[in-house]
């Protein structure tokens, strides 16, 4: 758990300040921070992947692994469906014409699959760090509110992995 210090209040007649009180960061900030920390090394590895090695990533296989992971973590079918359809929609935004030479060597489907592979590799650690994955997420995720913290972790990790893939395989405008 990550903590930050806040100044202690001085009461009347106190000669010295008390020790600073420690308060935990919100699970949302923790979620986003962990997602960025966990995704960066994986996509750096993707940059160092020899040409053609990324062909071992298959979209349907990685997507099914992610569905299985969410099921094992207790996500109900409606939540899993919402998250996977939302991820599919955002991965379709990665277009073949936007890929750099390394991305073209892999192919757009392999690049998209690598995003799912990154989420598969990093999401379990992030979910273990959540204090209450079933508690409601304080915000809107992909235009939907009332989802649990687990969904917030998924969306944060997905966007971290997608962003890392964009840096590795897309031509920047």
ZADO-1210 file (C-alpha; in nm, 4 decimals, padded with zeros to 6 digits):
<atoms>
<atom x="00.0000" y="00.0000" z="00.0000" code="UNK" pos="1"/>
<atom x="00.1284" y="00.3458" z="-00.0864" code="UNK" pos="2"/>
<atom x="00.0878" y="00.6223" z="00.1692" code="UNK" pos="3"/>
<atom x="00.1357" y="00.9958" z="00.1810" code="UNK" pos="4"/>
<atom x="00.1904" y="01.2084" z="00.4889" code="UNK" pos="5"/>
<atom x="-00.0406" y="01.4856" z="00.5996" code="UNK" pos="6"/>
<atom x="00.0524" y="01.7417" z="00.8650" code="UNK" pos="7"/>
<atom x="-00.0829" y="01.6682" z="01.2107" code="UNK" pos="8"/>
<atom x="-00.2980" y="01.9340" z="01.3778" code="UNK" pos="9"/>
<atom x="-00.1571" y="02.1070" z="01.6822" code="UNK" pos="10"/>
<atom x="-00.3819" y="02.1177" z="01.9797" code="UNK" pos="11"/>
<atom x="-00.3909" y="02.3911" z="02.2417" code="UNK" pos="12"/>
<atom x="-00.0936" y="02.3827" z="02.4732" code="UNK" pos="13"/>
<atom x="00.1015" y="02.1314" z="02.2636" code="UNK" pos="14"/>
<atom x="00.4746" y="02.1952" z="02.2644" code="UNK" pos="15"/>
<atom x="00.5703" y="01.9889" z="01.9586" code="UNK" pos="16"/>
<atom x="00.3754" y="01.8649" z="01.6600" code="UNK" pos="17"/>
<atom x="00.2554" y="01.5063" z="01.6676" code="UNK" pos="18"/>
<atom x="00.3706" y="01.2542" z="01.4136" code="UNK" pos="19"/>
<atom x="00.2188" y="01.2996" z="01.0712" code="UNK" pos="20"/>
<atom x="-00.0853" y="01.0882" z="01.0044" code="UNK" pos="21"/>
<atom x="-00.0646" y="00.8505" z="00.7104" code="UNK" pos="22"/>
<atom x="-00.3574" y="00.8087" z="00.4754" code="UNK" pos="23"/>
<atom x="-00.3862" y="00.5630" z="00.1904" code="UNK" pos="24"/>
<atom x="-00.4251" y="00.6790" z="-00.1680" code="UNK" pos="25"/>
<atom x="-00.7546" y="00.5993" z="-00.3320" code="UNK" pos="26"/>
<atom x="-00.7798" y="00.2667" z="-00.5114" code="UNK" pos="27"/>
<atom x="-00.8338" y="00.4537" z="-00.8394" code="UNK" pos="28"/>
<atom x="-00.5015" y="00.6360" z="-00.8241" code="UNK" pos="29"/>
<atom x="-00.3284" y="00.3191" z="-00.7100" code="UNK" pos="30"/>
<atom x="-00.4892" y="00.1309" z="-00.9968" code="UNK" pos="31"/>
<atom x="-00.3710" y="00.3751" z="-01.2625" code="UNK" pos="32"/>
<atom x="-00.0222" y="00.4025" z="-01.1173" code="UNK" pos="33"/>
<atom x="00.0244" y="00.0276" z="-01.0984" code="UNK" pos="34"/>
<atom x="-00.1132" y="-00.0156" z="-01.4492" code="UNK" pos="35"/>
<atom x="00.1451" y="00.2232" z="-01.5924" code="UNK" pos="36"/>
<atom x="00.4291" y="00.0669" z="-01.3945" code="UNK" pos="37"/>
<atom x="00.3367" y="-00.2877" z="-01.4947" code="UNK" pos="38"/>
<atom x="00.2699" y="-00.2253" z="-01.8643" code="UNK" pos="39"/>
<atom x="00.5844" y="-00.0307" z="-01.9555" code="UNK" pos="40"/>
<atom x="00.8382" y="-00.3139" z="-01.9143" code="UNK" pos="41"/>
<atom x="00.6202" y="-00.5585" z="-02.1080" code="UNK" pos="42"/>
<atom x="00.5869" y="-00.3334" z="-02.4093" code="UNK" pos="43"/>
<atom x="00.9573" y="-00.2478" z="-02.3913" code="UNK" pos="44"/>
<atom x="01.0107" y="-00.6221" z="-02.4308" code="UNK" pos="45"/>
<atom x="00.7764" y="-00.6081" z="-02.7302" code="UNK" pos="46"/>
<atom x="01.0042" y="-00.3485" z="-02.8920" code="UNK" pos="47"/>
<atom x="01.2983" y="-00.5848" z="-02.8521" code="UNK" pos="48"/>
<atom x="01.1038" y="-00.8798" z="-02.9956" code="UNK" pos="49"/>
<atom x="01.2810" y="-01.0227" z="-03.2997" code="UNK" pos="50"/>
<atom x="01.0972" y="-00.9747" z="-03.6301" code="UNK" pos="51"/>
<atom x="00.8296" y="-01.2364" z="-03.6774" code="UNK" pos="52"/>
<atom x="00.8250" y="-01.3455" z="-03.3103" code="UNK" pos="53"/>
<atom x="00.5120" y="-01.1393" z="-03.2537" code="UNK" pos="54"/>
<atom x="00.3302" y="-01.3706" z="-03.4977" code="UNK" pos="55"/>
<atom x="00.2953" y="-01.6131" z="-03.2044" code="UNK" pos="56"/>
<atom x="00.0300" y="-01.3819" z="-03.0573" code="UNK" pos="57"/>
<atom x="-00.3210" y="-01.4712" z="-03.1716" code="UNK" pos="58"/>
<atom x="-00.6096" y="-01.2343" z="-03.1075" code="UNK" pos="59"/>
<atom x="-00.8754" y="-01.4975" z="-03.0342" code="UNK" pos="60"/>
<atom x="-00.6453" y="-01.6923" z="-02.8016" code="UNK" pos="61"/>
<atom x="-00.5386" y="-01.3857" z="-02.6019" code="UNK" pos="62"/>
<atom x="-00.8973" y="-01.2606" z="-02.5827" code="UNK" pos="63"/>
<atom x="-01.0162" y="-01.5981" z="-02.4516" code="UNK" pos="64"/>
<atom x="-00.7377" y="-01.5998" z="-02.1901" code="UNK" pos="65"/>
<atom x="-00.8538" y="-01.2584" z="-02.0772" code="UNK" pos="66"/>
<atom x="-01.2146" y="-01.3775" z="-02.0547" code="UNK" pos="67"/>
<atom x="-01.0980" y="-01.6779" z="-01.8497" code="UNK" pos="68"/>
<atom x="-00.8968" y="-01.4499" z="-01.6214" code="UNK" pos="69"/>
<atom x="-01.1940" y="-01.2216" z="-01.5586" code="UNK" pos="70"/>
<atom x="-01.4165" y="-01.5232" z="-01.4924" code="UNK" pos="71"/>
<atom x="-01.1632" y="-01.6621" z="-01.2433" code="UNK" pos="72"/>
<atom x="-01.1529" y="-01.3232" z="-01.0694" code="UNK" pos="73"/>
<atom x="-01.5303" y="-01.3359" z="-01.0153" code="UNK" pos="74"/>
<atom x="-01.6473" y="-01.0982" z="-01.2878" code="UNK" pos="75"/>
<atom x="-02.0088" y="-01.1736" z="-01.3867" code="UNK" pos="76"/>
<atom x="-02.0807" y="-01.2440" z="-01.7543" code="UNK" pos="77"/>
<atom x="-02.2369" y="-00.9010" z="-01.8184" code="UNK" pos="78"/>
<atom x="-01.9294" y="-00.7233" z="-01.6868" code="UNK" pos="79"/>
<atom x="-01.6932" y="-00.9506" z="-01.8840" code="UNK" pos="80"/>
<atom x="-01.8920" y="-00.8943" z="-02.2016" code="UNK" pos="81"/>
<atom x="-01.8960" y="-00.5160" z="-02.1544" code="UNK" pos="82"/>
<atom x="-01.5200" y="-00.5012" z="-02.0928" code="UNK" pos="83"/>
<atom x="-01.4216" y="-00.7325" z="-02.3787" code="UNK" pos="84"/>
<atom x="-01.6535" y="-00.5678" z="-02.6329" code="UNK" pos="85"/>
<atom x="-01.5203" y="-00.2271" z="-02.5242" code="UNK" pos="86"/>
<atom x="-01.1634" y="-00.3505" z="-02.5616" code="UNK" pos="87"/>
<atom x="-01.2417" y="-00.4968" z="-02.9053" code="UNK" pos="88"/>
<atom x="-01.3870" y="-00.1635" z="-03.0153" code="UNK" pos="89"/>
<atom x="-01.0811" y="00.0296" z="-02.9014" code="UNK" pos="90"/>
<atom x="-00.8389" y="-00.2187" z="-03.0562" code="UNK" pos="91"/>
<atom x="-01.0098" y="-00.1824" z="-03.3937" code="UNK" pos="92"/>
<atom x="-00.8923" y="00.1806" z="-03.3803" code="UNK" pos="93"/>
<atom x="-00.5387" y="00.0493" z="-03.4425" code="UNK" pos="94"/>
<atom x="-00.5299" y="00.0520" z="-03.8220" code="UNK" pos="95"/>
<atom x="-00.2764" y="-00.1235" z="-04.0476" code="UNK" pos="96"/>
<atom x="-00.1863" y="00.2012" z="-04.2285" code="UNK" pos="97"/>
<atom x="-00.0766" y="00.3592" z="-03.8981" code="UNK" pos="98"/>
<atom x="00.1815" y="00.0925" z="-03.8123" code="UNK" pos="99"/>
<atom x="00.5537" y="00.1579" z="-03.8259" code="UNK" pos="100"/>
<atom x="00.7859" y="-00.0987" z="-03.9928" code="UNK" pos="101"/>
<atom x="00.8023" y="-00.3141" z="-03.6782" code="UNK" pos="102"/>
<atom x="00.4221" y="-00.3083" z="-03.6537" code="UNK" pos="103"/>
<atom x="00.3822" y="-00.3942" z="-04.0222" code="UNK" pos="104"/>
<atom x="00.6224" y="-00.6882" z="-03.9776" code="UNK" pos="105"/>
<atom x="00.4014" y="-00.8177" z="-03.6973" code="UNK" pos="106"/>
<atom x="00.0687" y="-00.7394" z="-03.8585" code="UNK" pos="107"/>
<atom x="-00.2191" y="-00.5464" z="-03.7101" code="UNK" pos="108"/>
<atom x="-00.3893" y="-00.8542" z="-03.5603" code="UNK" pos="109"/>
<atom x="-00.0700" y="-00.9574" z="-03.3789" code="UNK" pos="110"/>
<atom x="-00.0233" y="-00.6031" z="-03.2457" code="UNK" pos="111"/>
<atom x="-00.3819" y="-00.6042" z="-03.1191" code="UNK" pos="112"/>
<atom x="-00.3253" y="-00.9493" z="-02.9668" code="UNK" pos="113"/>
<atom x="-00.0121" y="-00.8230" z="-02.7928" code="UNK" pos="114"/>
<atom x="-00.2240" y="-00.5612" z="-02.6158" code="UNK" pos="115"/>
<atom x="-00.4454" y="-00.8397" z="-02.4792" code="UNK" pos="116"/>
<atom x="-00.1310" y="-01.0379" z="-02.3930" code="UNK" pos="117"/>
<atom x="00.0025" y="-00.7414" z="-02.1963" code="UNK" pos="118"/>
<atom x="-00.3278" y="-00.7114" z="-02.0065" code="UNK" pos="119"/>
<atom x="-00.3257" y="-01.0871" z="-01.9389" code="UNK" pos="120"/>
<atom x="00.0261" y="-01.0659" z="-01.7981" code="UNK" pos="121"/>
<atom x="-00.0273" y="-00.7608" z="-01.5767" code="UNK" pos="122"/>
<atom x="-00.3906" y="-00.7544" z="-01.4665" code="UNK" pos="123"/>
<atom x="-00.3632" y="-01.0340" z="-01.2049" code="UNK" pos="124"/>
<atom x="-00.1017" y="-00.8394" z="-01.0043" code="UNK" pos="125"/>
<atom x="-00.3121" y="-00.5257" z="-01.0242" code="UNK" pos="126"/>
<atom x="-00.6253" y="-00.7085" z="-00.9103" code="UNK" pos="127"/>
<atom x="-00.4384" y="-00.8618" z="-00.6154" code="UNK" pos="128"/>
<atom x="-00.3392" y="-00.5080" z="-00.5109" code="UNK" pos="129"/>
<atom x="-00.7011" y="-00.3860" z="-00.5042" code="UNK" pos="130"/>
<atom x="-00.8412" y="-00.3773" z="-00.1505" code="UNK" pos="131"/>
<atom x="-01.2019" y="-00.4366" z="-00.2632" code="UNK" pos="132"/>
<atom x="-01.2383" y="-00.5384" z="-00.6305" code="UNK" pos="133"/>
<atom x="-01.6177" y="-00.5768" z="-00.6056" code="UNK" pos="134"/>
<atom x="-01.6808" y="-00.2341" z="-00.4523" code="UNK" pos="135"/>
<atom x="-01.8278" y="00.0241" z="-00.6913" code="UNK" pos="136"/>
<atom x="-01.5806" y="00.2266" z="-00.8975" code="UNK" pos="137"/>
<atom x="-01.6166" y="00.5984" z="-00.8286" code="UNK" pos="138"/>
<atom x="-01.6583" y="00.7176" z="-01.1844" code="UNK" pos="139"/>
<atom x="-01.7656" y="00.6345" z="-01.5351" code="UNK" pos="140"/>
<atom x="-01.5842" y="00.3735" z="-01.7415" code="UNK" pos="141"/>
<atom x="-01.6365" y="00.3706" z="-02.1165" code="UNK" pos="142"/>
<atom x="-01.9598" y="00.5710" z="-02.0750" code="UNK" pos="143"/>
<atom x="-02.0982" y="00.3404" z="-01.8053" code="UNK" pos="144"/>
<atom x="-02.1218" y="00.3941" z="-01.4315" code="UNK" pos="145"/>
<atom x="-02.1835" y="00.1550" z="-01.1450" code="UNK" pos="146"/>
<atom x="-01.9082" y="-00.0897" z="-01.2421" code="UNK" pos="147"/>
<atom x="-01.6824" y="-00.2453" z="-00.9772" code="UNK" pos="148"/>
<atom x="-01.3209" y="-00.1520" z="-00.9026" code="UNK" pos="149"/>
<atom x="-01.2163" y="-00.4666" z="-01.0921" code="UNK" pos="150"/>
<atom x="-01.3518" y="-00.3054" z="-01.4109" code="UNK" pos="151"/>
<atom x="-01.1600" y="00.0125" z="-01.3295" code="UNK" pos="152"/>
<atom x="-00.8417" y="-00.1934" z="-01.3002" code="UNK" pos="153"/>
<atom x="-00.9149" y="-00.3626" z="-01.6331" code="UNK" pos="154"/>
<atom x="-00.9747" y="-00.0321" z="-01.8146" code="UNK" pos="155"/>
<atom x="-00.6639" y="00.1284" z="-01.6619" code="UNK" pos="156"/>
<atom x="-00.4436" y="-00.1675" z="-01.7542" code="UNK" pos="157"/>
<atom x="-00.5960" y="-00.1956" z="-02.1014" code="UNK" pos="158"/>
<atom x="-00.5236" y="00.1702" z="-02.1778" code="UNK" pos="159"/>
<atom x="-00.1704" y="00.1447" z="-02.0371" code="UNK" pos="160"/>
<atom x="-00.1006" y="-00.1582" z="-02.2593" code="UNK" pos="161"/>
<atom x="-00.2664" y="00.0001" z="-02.5619" code="UNK" pos="162"/>
<atom x="-00.0654" y="00.3178" z="-02.5123" code="UNK" pos="163"/>
<atom x="00.2557" y="00.1198" z="-02.4841" code="UNK" pos="164"/>
<atom x="00.1686" y="-00.0673" z="-02.8054" code="UNK" pos="165"/>
<atom x="00.1015" y="00.2635" z="-02.9780" code="UNK" pos="166"/>
<atom x="00.4466" y="00.3861" z="-02.8786" code="UNK" pos="167"/>
<atom x="00.6073" y="00.0617" z="-02.9955" code="UNK" pos="168"/>
<atom x="00.4242" y="-00.0055" z="-03.3205" code="UNK" pos="169"/>
<atom x="00.2542" y="00.3089" z="-03.4507" code="UNK" pos="170"/>
<atom x="00.3823" y="00.6009" z="-03.6480" code="UNK" pos="171"/>
<atom x="00.3383" y="00.9116" z="-03.4386" code="UNK" pos="172"/>
<atom x="00.1537" y="01.1938" z="-03.6179" code="UNK" pos="173"/>
</atoms>
